[in-house]
Amino acid sequence: MMAEGQTQVQETSKRKLRRLDQGVVIADGRNKTIKVAVEYMVKHSRYNKYLRKQITHHVHDEQNEAKIGDTVEIMECRPISKTKNWRMVRVLKKAEV
């Protein structure tokens, strides 16, 4: 069982281990690029309460299939541009329209 805030690691035969994460698409305006917000929780050192934090990744979406509100699985990869070093693996859940 995995605690919240930890990312999964995928193992392939010839590649090194790659980080897997999932988040919600918050922007899809550019061609082949989406912005994905990944939420995680950290424990406050003094008050021992959990704080909800979020990080935004620029993600490569080759087929432009993800739309705003979709939940997607992303994988870390080589740098594709100055800001993109994640790629979309699959759409887990489509947004309700």
ABEGO torsion letter per residue (X at the ends): XBBBGBBBBBBBAABBBBBBBBBBBABAABBGBBBBBBBBBBBBAAAGBBBBBBBBBBBBBAAGABBBGBBBBBBBBBBABAABABBBABBABBBBX
